[in-house]
Amino acid sequence: MGLSGASSRVFRKLMNGANYSSISVSNEMNLIKQLRERTSAPIKDVKAALVDSNWDIEAAQKELRKRGIILASKKSSRTASEGLLALAQNHNKTALIELNCETDFVARNDIFQHLALCLANQALLLDNSSSFHFGPQCLEDMRLNLQHPKINGETSVQNAITQVAAMMGENVRLRRGYVMPAPSHGLVSTYLHTSPKPGLGRIAGILSLEVDGVKTHVDALQRVGSELAMHVVATKPLFLTKELVPSDALENEREVLKSQAEASGKSQMAIDKMVEGRLRKYFEDVVLMNQKFVMNDTMNVKVVLENLSKEVGSSVRVVSFLRMEVGEGIARQETDASESVAQVA
């Protein structure tokens, strides 16, 4: 019995488009599910790899890795301004790294977050006696084992990043890091803002407090240290003290303020007073010790430390601080608002 014209076309389409295997549909679905769980790759890619590998799951997994690494290398030039900061601490130091991706969706992925935390712990292995910034090259050749259900085995940091990029389908890159040693008498306090889980966040504040003599009243130090780390995140200080403001930056600010004051047409004496008053405001904006305390704006940070020193019975000072935010300084590829309106219209 012959096929009708319509039935014949359907039959030819099925014959041309189908990929026949010797296993049942239920087994195929089970293999797709298993490979998807192993790799987190899109279902379309998982099925294609299994079909090309004649439903051999091990061969399909290798094929996916090959395809993913090739795609990851092609995507490495794309802007990656999203991501997370990851923080790790031990008794000797605190390490912070920034791991970037292209979208917030990937930043919320468990594998991406696990990699970020592993890299922060890896940074603790760097040898240092003082605070320092470091680039990705400091970690790239180090060995690590991610020990994650979907990606494990010892490899280099660079290879681990490439594997995760392949799994995520986005450009993933380690951008920078910072290591701060703990003072011999004192502690390092930290604060992470917009934190999806412990050790991760989008903005970080790190602050080193040193105590003269033996460290006592640890609870008080930890309490105020945590508040000051939060203060650093909220107020964005640029310098620790007035003395550390570069002379050229101060002169530039003075020139701008003087030009603004002269436009008022007032006397030179009045202009000088205006400039000095505005310089004080400038210091309150950018110098940590001069800033109004975010938890109590009736005092500045200098007074907070003086009060803490009285409480613990020893002089307490800030040795150093750092504020870091995901994506700062990276040119973001954002659609202009007017273009968005035009597209909707």
Buried (B, 14 or more C-beta within 10 A) or exposed (E): EEEEEEEEEEEEEEEEEEEEBEEEEEEBEEBBEBBBEBBBBEEEBBBBBBBBBEBBBEBBBEBBBEBBBEBBEEBEEEEBBBBBBBBBBEEEBBBBBBBBBBBEEBBEBEBBBBBBBBBBBBBBEBEBEEBEEBEBEBBBEBEBEBEBEBBEEEBBBBBBBBBBBBBBBBBBBBBBBBBBBBBEBBBBBBBBBEBBEEBBBBBBBBBBBBBBEEBEBEEBBEBBBBBBBBBBBBBBBEBBEBEEBEEEEBEEBBEEBBEEBEEEEEEEEEBEEBBEEBBEEBBBBBBBBBBBBBEEEEEBBBBBBBEBBEBBEBBBBBBBBBBBBBBEEBEEEEEEEEEEEEEEE
